[in-house]
Amino acid sequence: MKNFRGFLCLMMVISLFFVTRVLGSDYLIITEVGTSATTIGKGGIQGFDHTSNSIFENPATLVYTPKIGVSSFMTNLFGEYNIMAMSGSMETKFGTFGLGLVQGGVNGLSNTSVSGGFIQEDGTFSFQDLIFKLGYSTRLSPDLSMGVGCSYYQKSISTVSGTGVGCDYGIYYVGPLGDASVIVRNMFGGAVRYSSDVSEALPSQLVFSGRVPYEDYKLYGQCKLQTNKPLLTSFGVSSSVFGVPSLSWMAGYKQFWVLNKAQSCVTFGMTFTVAPLSIQYAFEPSNFVEQSGKHYLSFSTEIDTTSKSPLEILGVK
């Protein structure tokens, strides 16, 4: 066990190196909004999602997903910008694999020009943002797992488009007093390069999260680091409703970046589970005048593999 604790400390030190090596990280990653109502409802605490959606958070927790799992997420921002995420995972004898897709965008934006001293509409354009992720996770011991992920970024604004690639890794530890999660995103840096010969650096992030049970509650805490931005701290709590396992609530205090400043809000969420389907909802206030609050909805399910292996279900012998 001491060896694994030493390994955990070593990963944290290496993580700090990766995070501080990138300068000028300015690419806005769409997953900063969130990809799970459960995560958002707990104050944005990441690393403890045991559905296929974990590929967007800590890939090390893919080993805790069902043999075959599917998740989806959707929300709307400002009444115009739609975000949708879908993911899937599969357990094999070689480890657990996952894939995910996040897409956001808005159509019909006005393209304006000035003519005769007046501003006039000159057609429309669209804005599209996409992230495709592949992940792999395996157990290093009964209480320690690790995972790696690869992200493909694509963004288009009118006739300009850009692409980039990033690499993530994570470790997850289940201890006698609680659980710990470490996530490193875009650990090698990288950039999204546009057809207009402009590039944006991919931000390297380091996320430490912890979960501790206390009586009928689960308490969460998180620290999030990114180059040239202030440290973010978030806290959350979750519990079942009146002891009913299929119904649970969650709440949290969330800090997030707006440009280079940290702002905060409170969040709230509910989860309703009737096996094999789970439905999650989350709410947080909005600073947008025309939108009093932001609503998030997630679904997750698993495929029964009691009598068949995942490959047999897919028709592969």
C-alpha positions as a Markdown table, in Angstrom:
| # | Residue | x | y | z |
|---|---|---|---|---|
| 1 | Met | 0.0 | 0.0 | 0.0 |
| 2 | Lys | 2.9 | 2.4 | 0.8 |
| 3 | Asn | 4.1 | 1.9 | -2.8 |
| 4 | Phe | 0.7 | 3.0 | -4.2 |
| 5 | Arg | 0.6 | 6.0 | -1.9 |
| 6 | Gly | 4.1 | 7.0 | -3.1 |
| 7 | Phe | 2.9 | 6.6 | -6.7 |
| 8 | Leu | -0.1 | 8.8 | -6.0 |
| 9 | Cys | 2.2 | 11.6 | -4.6 |
| 10 | Leu | 4.5 | 11.2 | -7.6 |
| 11 | Met | 1.6 | 11.7 | -10.0 |
| 12 | Met | 0.6 | 14.9 | -8.1 |
| 13 | Val | 4.1 | 16.3 | -8.5 |
| 14 | Ile | 4.2 | 15.4 | -12.2 |
| 15 | Ser | 0.8 | 17.0 | -12.6 |
| 16 | Leu | 2.0 | 20.3 | -11.2 |
| 17 | Phe | 4.8 | 20.2 | -13.8 |
| 18 | Phe | 2.5 | 19.7 | -16.7 |
| 19 | Val | 0.1 | 22.4 | -15.5 |
| 20 | Thr | 2.8 | 25.1 | -15.1 |
| 21 | Arg | 4.5 | 24.5 | -18.4 |
| 22 | Val | 1.9 | 26.1 | -20.6 |
| 23 | Leu | 1.6 | 29.8 | -21.0 |
| 24 | Gly | -1.1 | 31.9 | -22.6 |
| 25 | Ser | -3.8 | 29.3 | -22.4 |
| 26 | Asp | -6.8 | 31.0 | -23.8 |
| 27 | Tyr | -8.9 | 28.4 | -25.6 |
| 28 | Leu | -12.4 | 28.1 | -24.1 |
| 29 | Ile | -13.3 | 24.5 | -23.6 |
| 30 | Ile | -17.0 | 23.8 | -23.9 |
| 31 | Thr | -16.9 | 21.1 | -21.2 |
| 32 | Glu | -16.2 | 23.9 | -18.6 |
| 33 | Val | -20.0 | 24.4 | -18.7 |
| 34 | Gly | -20.4 | 20.8 | -17.4 |
| 35 | Thr | -21.3 | 17.5 | -19.0 |
| 36 | Ser | -23.4 | 16.0 | -16.1 |
| 37 | Ala | -26.3 | 17.3 | -14.1 |
| 38 | Thr | -25.0 | 15.3 | -11.1 |
| 39 | Thr | -21.6 | 17.0 | -11.2 |
| 40 | Ile | -23.1 | 20.4 | -11.7 |
| 41 | Gly | -25.6 | 19.9 | -8.9 |
| 42 | Lys | -22.8 | 19.1 | -6.4 |
| 43 | Gly | -21.1 | 22.4 | -7.2 |
| 44 | Gly | -19.1 | 21.2 | -10.2 |
| 45 | Ile | -17.2 | 18.6 | -8.2 |
| 46 | Gln | -15.6 | 16.3 | -10.8 |
| 47 | Gly | -14.1 | 12.8 | -10.6 |
| 48 | Phe | -16.8 | 10.8 | -8.9 |
| 49 | Asp | -19.1 | 10.1 | -11.8 |
| 50 | His | -19.4 | 6.3 | -12.2 |
| 51 | Thr | -21.2 | 6.4 | -15.5 |
| 52 | Ser | -19.8 | 6.5 | -19.0 |
| 53 | Asn | -19.9 | 10.3 | -18.6 |
| 54 | Ser | -16.7 | 10.0 | -16.6 |
| 55 | Ile | -14.7 | 10.1 | -19.8 |
| 56 | Phe | -15.3 | 13.9 | -19.7 |
| 57 | Glu | -14.0 | 14.1 | -16.2 |
| 58 | Asn | -11.6 | 11.6 | -14.7 |
| 59 | Pro | -11.0 | 8.7 | -17.2 |
| 60 | Ala | -9.6 | 6.6 | -14.2 |
| 61 | Thr | -13.2 | 6.1 | -13.0 |
| 62 | Leu | -14.3 | 4.3 | -16.2 |
| 63 | Val | -13.4 | 1.1 | -14.4 |
| 64 | Tyr | -16.4 | 1.7 | -12.1 |
| 65 | Thr | -18.9 | 2.0 | -15.0 |
| 66 | Pro | -21.3 | -0.8 | -16.0 |
| 67 | Lys | -20.1 | -3.5 | -18.4 |
| 68 | Ile | -21.8 | -1.4 | -21.1 |
| 69 | Gly | -23.0 | 2.0 | -20.2 |
| 70 | Val | -24.5 | 5.0 | -22.0 |
| 71 | Ser | -25.0 | 8.6 | -20.9 |
| 72 | Ser | -26.4 | 11.8 | -22.3 |
| 73 | Phe | -26.5 | 15.4 | -21.2 |
| 74 | Met | -28.2 | 18.6 | -22.6 |
| 75 | Thr | -28.7 | 22.2 | -21.7 |
| 76 | Asn | -29.4 | 25.6 | -23.3 |
| 77 | Leu | -27.5 | 28.8 | -22.5 |
| 78 | Phe | -28.8 | 32.3 | -23.2 |
| 79 | Gly | -31.8 | 30.9 | -24.9 |
| 80 | Glu | -29.8 | 30.2 | -28.1 |
| 81 | Tyr | -26.7 | 28.2 | -27.4 |
| 82 | Asn | -27.5 | 24.5 | -27.3 |
| 83 | Ile | -25.1 | 21.9 | -25.7 |
| 84 | Met | -25.4 | 18.2 | -26.0 |
| 85 | Ala | -23.1 | 15.4 | -24.8 |
| 86 | Met | -23.2 | 11.7 | -25.4 |
| 87 | Ser | -20.9 | 8.9 | -24.1 |
| 88 | Gly | -20.5 | 5.2 | -23.9 |
| 89 | Ser | -18.2 | 2.7 | -22.1 |
| 90 | Met | -17.4 | -1.0 | -22.3 |
| 91 | Glu | -15.6 | -3.3 | -19.9 |
| 92 | Thr | -13.3 | -5.8 | -21.5 |
| 93 | Lys | -10.6 | -8.2 | -20.1 |
| 94 | Phe | -8.0 | -5.6 | -21.2 |
| 95 | Gly | -9.6 | -2.8 | -19.2 |
| 96 | Thr | -12.5 | -0.4 | -19.7 |
| 97 | Phe | -12.8 | 1.8 | -22.9 |
| 98 | Gly | -14.9 | 4.8 | -23.4 |
| 99 | Leu | -15.8 | 7.4 | -26.0 |
| 100 | Gly | -17.7 | 10.6 | -25.9 |
| 101 | Leu | -18.9 | 13.5 | -28.0 |
| 102 | Val | -19.8 | 17.1 | -26.9 |
| 103 | Gln | -21.3 | 19.5 | -29.3 |
| 104 | Gly | -22.5 | 23.0 | -28.9 |
| 105 | Gly | -23.5 | 25.8 | -31.3 |
| 106 | Val | -25.9 | 28.4 | -32.5 |
| 107 | Asn | -27.1 | 29.1 | -36.0 |
| 108 | Gly | -28.5 | 32.3 | -37.6 |
| 109 | Leu | -26.1 | 34.8 | -36.1 |
| 110 | Ser | -26.3 | 38.1 | -38.0 |
| 111 | Asn | -23.4 | 39.1 | -40.2 |
| 112 | Thr | -23.4 | 42.9 | -40.3 |
| 113 | Ser | -21.8 | 45.6 | -42.5 |
| 114 | Val | -21.8 | 49.4 | -42.6 |
| 115 | Ser | -23.3 | 51.0 | -45.7 |
| 116 | Gly | -24.0 | 54.7 | -46.0 |
| 117 | Gly | -23.4 | 55.3 | -42.3 |
| 118 | Phe | -26.0 | 52.6 | -41.4 |
| 119 | Ile | -25.5 | 49.1 | -40.0 |
| 120 | Gln | -27.3 | 46.5 | -42.0 |
| 121 | Glu | -27.6 | 42.7 | -41.9 |
| 122 | Asp | -25.5 | 41.0 | -44.5 |
| 123 | Gly | -26.5 | 37.4 | -44.2 |
| 124 | Thr | -26.0 | 35.0 | -41.3 |
| 125 | Phe | -23.4 | 32.6 | -40.0 |
| 126 | Ser | -23.1 | 29.8 | -37.4 |
| 127 | Phe | -20.8 | 29.0 | -34.5 |
| 128 | Gln | -20.1 | 25.3 | -33.8 |
| 129 | Asp | -17.9 | 23.7 | -31.1 |
| 130 | Leu | -17.1 | 20.0 | -30.9 |
| 131 | Ile | -15.0 | 17.7 | -28.7 |
| 132 | Phe | -14.5 | 14.0 | -29.4 |
| 133 | Lys | -12.9 | 11.9 | -26.7 |
| 134 | Leu | -11.4 | 8.4 | -26.4 |
| 135 | Gly | -10.5 | 7.0 | -23.0 |
| 136 | Tyr | -9.0 | 3.9 | -21.3 |
| 137 | Ser | -8.9 | 2.9 | -17.7 |
| 138 | Thr | -7.5 | 0.0 | -15.7 |
| 139 | Arg | -7.0 | -1.0 | -12.0 |
| 140 | Leu | -3.5 | -0.8 | -10.6 |
| 141 | Ser | -4.8 | -2.4 | -7.3 |
| 142 | Pro | -8.2 | -3.0 | -5.7 |
| 143 | Asp | -8.2 | 0.6 | -4.4 |
| 144 | Leu | -6.3 | 2.5 | -7.1 |
| 145 | Ser | -7.1 | 3.0 | -10.8 |
| 146 | Met | -5.6 | 5.1 | -13.6 |
| 147 | Gly | -6.9 | 6.3 | -16.9 |
| 148 | Val | -5.8 | 8.2 | -20.0 |
| 149 | Gly | -7.8 | 10.1 | -22.6 |
| 150 | Cys | -7.3 | 11.8 | -25.9 |
| 151 | Ser | -9.4 | 14.8 | -27.0 |
| 152 | Tyr | -10.0 | 16.1 | -30.5 |
| 153 | Tyr | -11.1 | 19.7 | -30.6 |
| 154 | Gln | -12.9 | 21.3 | -33.5 |
| 155 | Lys | -14.4 | 24.8 | -33.7 |
| 156 | Ser | -15.9 | 26.8 | -36.6 |
| 157 | Ile | -16.9 | 30.4 | -36.8 |
| 158 | Ser | -18.5 | 31.3 | -40.1 |
| 159 | Thr | -15.9 | 30.3 | -42.7 |
| 160 | Val | -13.0 | 30.0 | -40.2 |
| 161 | Ser | -12.4 | 26.6 | -38.6 |
| 162 | Gly | -9.7 | 25.1 | -36.3 |
| 163 | Thr | -8.7 | 21.8 | -34.9 |
| 164 | Gly | -6.4 | 20.6 | -32.1 |
| 165 | Val | -5.5 | 17.5 | -30.0 |
| 166 | Gly | -5.0 | 17.2 | -26.3 |
| 167 | Cys | -4.1 | 14.4 | -23.8 |
| 168 | Asp | -5.5 | 13.8 | -20.3 |
| 169 | Tyr | -4.8 | 11.4 | -17.5 |
| 170 | Gly | -6.3 | 10.7 | -14.1 |
| 171 | Ile | -5.9 | 8.6 | -11.0 |
| 172 | Tyr | -8.6 | 7.6 | -8.5 |
| 173 | Tyr | -8.1 | 6.2 | -5.0 |
| 174 | Val | -10.6 | 4.6 | -2.8 |
| 175 | Gly | -9.5 | 4.8 | 0.8 |
| 176 | Pro | -10.9 | 3.8 | 4.2 |
| 177 | Leu | -11.9 | 7.4 | 5.1 |
| 178 | Gly | -12.9 | 8.6 | 1.6 |
| 179 | Asp | -12.1 | 8.8 | -2.1 |
| 180 | Ala | -9.6 | 11.0 | -3.9 |
| 181 | Ser | -9.5 | 12.0 | -7.6 |
| 182 | Val | -6.7 | 13.7 | -9.5 |
| 183 | Ile | -7.3 | 14.9 | -13.1 |
| 184 | Val | -4.8 | 16.5 | -15.5 |
| 185 | Arg | -6.2 | 17.9 | -18.8 |
| 186 | Asn | -4.1 | 18.7 | -21.8 |
| 187 | Met | -1.0 | 17.7 | -19.9 |
| 188 | Phe | 1.3 | 18.3 | -22.9 |
| 189 | Gly | -0.3 | 21.6 | -23.8 |
| 190 | Gly | -1.0 | 21.9 | -27.6 |
| 191 | Ala | -3.1 | 24.4 | -29.5 |
| 192 | Val | -6.1 | 24.7 | -31.7 |
| 193 | Arg | -4.9 | 26.1 | -35.1 |
| 194 | Tyr | -7.3 | 27.9 | -37.3 |
| 195 | Ser | -7.5 | 28.2 | -41.1 |
| 196 | Ser | -6.9 | 32.0 | -40.7 |
| 197 | Asp | -3.3 | 31.2 | -39.4 |
| 198 | Val | -4.4 | 32.1 | -35.8 |
| 199 | Ser | -3.9 | 29.6 | -32.9 |
| 200 | Glu | -5.2 | 29.3 | -29.4 |
| 201 | Ala | -3.3 | 27.4 | -26.7 |
| 202 | Leu | -5.1 | 24.5 | -25.0 |
| 203 | Pro | -5.3 | 25.2 | -21.3 |
| 204 | Ser | -3.6 | 22.6 | -19.0 |
| 205 | Gln | -5.7 | 22.0 | -15.9 |
| 206 | Leu | -5.1 | 20.2 | -12.6 |
| 207 | Val | -8.1 | 19.2 | -10.5 |
| 208 | Phe | -7.9 | 17.7 | -7.0 |
| 209 | Ser | -11.2 | 16.4 | -5.6 |
| 210 | Gly | -12.1 | 14.5 | -2.5 |
| 211 | Arg | -15.2 | 12.7 | -1.1 |
| 212 | Val | -15.8 | 11.8 | 2.5 |
| 213 | Pro | -18.9 | 10.0 | 3.9 |
| 214 | Tyr | -20.5 | 11.4 | 7.0 |
| 215 | Glu | -23.5 | 9.6 | 8.5 |
| 216 | Asp | -26.1 | 9.7 | 5.7 |
| 217 | Tyr | -24.3 | 12.4 | 3.7 |
| 218 | Lys | -21.4 | 12.5 | 1.2 |
| 219 | Leu | -19.2 | 15.6 | 1.5 |
| 220 | Tyr | -17.2 | 16.9 | -1.5 |
| 221 | Gly | -14.3 | 19.4 | -1.9 |
| 222 | Gln | -12.3 | 20.4 | -5.0 |
| 223 | Cys | -9.4 | 22.6 | -6.0 |
| 224 | Lys | -8.9 | 23.6 | -9.7 |
| 225 | Leu | -5.7 | 25.1 | -11.1 |
| 226 | Gln | -5.1 | 26.6 | -14.5 |
| 227 | Thr | -2.2 | 28.8 | -15.8 |
| 228 | Asn | -2.8 | 32.5 | -15.5 |
| 229 | Lys | -6.1 | 32.1 | -13.7 |
| 230 | Pro | -7.0 | 32.2 | -10.0 |
| 231 | Leu | -7.4 | 29.0 | -7.9 |
| 232 | Leu | -11.0 | 27.7 | -7.8 |
| 233 | Thr | -12.5 | 26.0 | -4.8 |
| 234 | Ser | -15.8 | 24.2 | -4.8 |
| 235 | Phe | -17.8 | 22.3 | -2.1 |
| 236 | Gly | -20.8 | 19.9 | -2.3 |
| 237 | Val | -23.0 | 17.6 | -0.4 |
| 238 | Ser | -25.4 | 14.8 | -1.5 |
| 239 | Ser | -27.8 | 12.4 | 0.3 |
| 240 | Ser | -30.8 | 10.3 | -0.3 |
| 241 | Val | -34.3 | 11.8 | 0.2 |
| 242 | Phe | -35.8 | 10.4 | 3.4 |
| 243 | Gly | -33.6 | 7.3 | 3.1 |
| 244 | Val | -35.1 | 6.3 | -0.3 |
| 245 | Pro | -32.1 | 5.0 | -2.4 |
| 246 | Ser | -33.8 | 5.7 | -5.7 |
| 247 | Leu | -34.2 | 9.4 | -5.0 |
| 248 | Ser | -31.3 | 11.7 | -3.9 |
| 249 | Trp | -30.6 | 15.4 | -3.7 |
| 250 | Met | -27.4 | 17.4 | -4.0 |
| 251 | Ala | -26.2 | 21.0 | -3.5 |
| 252 | Gly | -23.0 | 22.9 | -3.8 |
| 253 | Tyr | -21.0 | 26.0 | -3.8 |
| 254 | Lys | -19.3 | 26.5 | -7.2 |
| 255 | Gln | -16.5 | 28.8 | -8.3 |
| 256 | Phe | -15.9 | 29.3 | -12.0 |
| 257 | Trp | -13.8 | 31.5 | -14.3 |
| 258 | Val | -15.2 | 34.5 | -16.2 |
| 259 | Leu | -12.3 | 35.7 | -18.3 |
| 260 | Asn | -9.5 | 35.9 | -15.7 |
| 261 | Lys | -11.6 | 36.4 | -12.6 |
| 262 | Ala | -13.3 | 33.9 | -10.3 |
| 263 | Gln | -17.0 | 34.1 | -9.7 |
| 264 | Ser | -19.3 | 31.9 | -7.6 |
| 265 | Cys | -22.8 | 30.6 | -7.3 |
| 266 | Val | -24.8 | 27.9 | -5.5 |
| 267 | Thr | -26.2 | 24.9 | -7.2 |
| 268 | Phe | -28.9 | 22.3 | -6.6 |
| 269 | Gly | -29.8 | 19.0 | -8.1 |
| 270 | Met | -31.9 | 15.8 | -7.9 |
| 271 | Thr | -31.4 | 12.2 | -9.1 |
| 272 | Phe | -34.1 | 9.7 | -9.7 |
| 273 | Thr | -33.1 | 6.1 | -10.5 |
| 274 | Val | -35.3 | 3.2 | -11.6 |
| 275 | Ala | -32.8 | 0.5 | -12.7 |
| 276 | Pro | -31.4 | 0.5 | -15.3 |
| 277 | Leu | -32.3 | 4.2 | -16.0 |
| 278 | Ser | -31.1 | 7.2 | -14.0 |
| 279 | Ile | -32.4 | 10.7 | -14.6 |
| 280 | Gln | -30.5 | 13.7 | -13.2 |
| 281 | Tyr | -31.5 | 17.4 | -13.0 |
| 282 | Ala | -29.5 | 20.4 | -11.9 |
| 283 | Phe | -30.1 | 24.1 | -11.5 |
| 284 | Glu | -27.8 | 27.1 | -11.0 |
| 285 | Pro | -28.5 | 30.9 | -11.1 |
| 286 | Ser | -27.7 | 32.8 | -14.3 |
| 287 | Asn | -26.1 | 36.3 | -14.6 |
| 288 | Phe | -27.8 | 36.7 | -18.0 |
| 289 | Val | -30.7 | 39.2 | -17.6 |
| 290 | Glu | -33.1 | 37.3 | -19.8 |
| 291 | Gln | -32.4 | 34.0 | -18.2 |
| 292 | Ser | -33.1 | 33.7 | -14.5 |
| 293 | Gly | -31.5 | 30.3 | -14.1 |
| 294 | Lys | -29.7 | 27.5 | -16.0 |
| 295 | His | -31.2 | 24.1 | -16.2 |
| 296 | Tyr | -29.3 | 20.9 | -16.9 |
| 297 | Leu | -30.6 | 17.4 | -17.7 |
| 298 | Ser | -28.8 | 14.1 | -17.8 |
| 299 | Phe | -29.6 | 10.5 | -18.5 |
| 300 | Ser | -27.6 | 7.3 | -17.9 |
| 301 | Thr | -28.3 | 3.6 | -18.3 |
| 302 | Glu | -26.6 | 0.3 | -18.4 |
| 303 | Ile | -27.1 | -2.9 | -20.5 |
| 304 | Asp | -27.7 | -6.1 | -18.6 |
| 305 | Thr | -24.8 | -8.4 | -19.2 |
| 306 | Thr | -25.6 | -11.1 | -16.6 |
| 307 | Ser | -25.8 | -13.9 | -19.0 |
| 308 | Lys | -23.7 | -12.5 | -21.9 |
| 309 | Ser | -20.4 | -10.7 | -22.3 |
| 310 | Pro | -20.4 | -7.2 | -23.8 |
| 311 | Leu | -18.9 | -8.6 | -27.1 |
| 312 | Glu | -21.6 | -11.3 | -27.3 |
| 313 | Ile | -24.3 | -8.7 | -26.9 |
| 314 | Leu | -22.8 | -6.8 | -29.8 |
| 315 | Gly | -22.8 | -10.0 | -31.9 |
| 316 | Val | -19.0 | -10.6 | -31.7 |
| 317 | Lys | -18.0 | -14.1 | -30.7 |
